[in-house]
């Protein structure tokens, strides 16, 4: 979204979160699982008190999938709470990076004899999945185009 729209988008998100949280407080939790997939999270509008929201969302039947390009972007957007936000993400998937800070962050998560250069030169078809119970599992990236139903996806041209 273009930056001039950020205040409006932030108000929209804020109202959605407020309504869902209010309903969940009254009923104990949401009756249906709500999944927020927030691509380019660190480049979108600033969301006030997002650290509180993400920390308290799971027991209300809400989850967040945050997609970021680098740790530096997240730190720039949320300078005081970026660590809390990352800590509340139980699953982290490393697809590759060029930023030293991001490479260092994931290198420290692995807790094995791996260097930043190993991550930087990782095969493009690989990814590393981290859960709160693992220190990284090397996996193949899923190739969407190989899914049997991919031809049914409508392609939209700009």
LINMO-V63355 format. One record per run of one state. SS is the DSSP state (helix for helix, strand for strand, loop for the rest). FROM is the first residue (numbers start at 1). TO is the last residue. If there is no record, write none. Layout:
[[SS FROM TO] [SS FROM TO]]
This chain:
[[loop 1 2] [helix 3 27] [loop 28 33] [strand 34 38] [loop 39 40] [helix 41 43] [loop 44 49] [helix 50 55] [loop 56 57] [helix 58 60] [loop 61 61] [strand 62 66] [loop 67 70] [helix 71 77] [loop 78 81] [helix 82 87] [loop 88 91] [strand 92 94] [loop 95 99] [helix 100 110] [loop 111 115] [helix 116 120] [loop 121 125] [strand 126 130] [loop 131 136] [strand 137 140] [loop 141 143] [helix 144 146] [loop 147 149] [helix 150 152] [loop 153 158]]
